[in-house]
């Protein structure tokens, strides 16, 4: 990829993706809340920042997300669900990516291969859920997967060579996951970024609309 737009560019995975793409000679445009005042949950902020950008980008990656918001930790059971905490999860992890994808048709080329990816999570898989818990986060990521799949169907009509996918990056060693690293094997952010770039490079247009992990394996919906 020669020109890439990364949303959430100051986060652990986002910044590592920026570094990896730049090392490969790509022009990288990054947007984040801390550096650019880009608020993915705010309709006006997303509109203002993305309207300023001129395409085409042959890569668009949404790497933003949150596990804990305003001190609300993932629920152990459904009994712990609270309306505001669930709404906050949907705002960051589902609605935010949808607001970005609303601009994908304009920012991505109609001819030639391009990729559009949203980092979701394996816990958003309904088919893979065997232990329960984490209701709000799971539901928000499952919603994000549906948003990506729907967007892929629509964009295929005008961007026939576009690969639009949801990606599970694995458990990554960032402040985002620091409290939970004891439960799952984790990799440094730079290694996770290299894995994701490799997957994005290898996916074909026949796989658009799919959900894949860091090794390129398809994840159940």
Helices and strands as residue ranges (DSSP letters): E 3-7, H 12-23, E 27-31, H 33-36, H 43-51, E 59-62, G 78-80, H 83-90, I 91-95, H 96-101, H 104-107, E 114-119, G 122-124, H 135-155, E 162-168, E 172-173, G 178-183, E 187-188, H 189-202, G 205-207, E 211-213
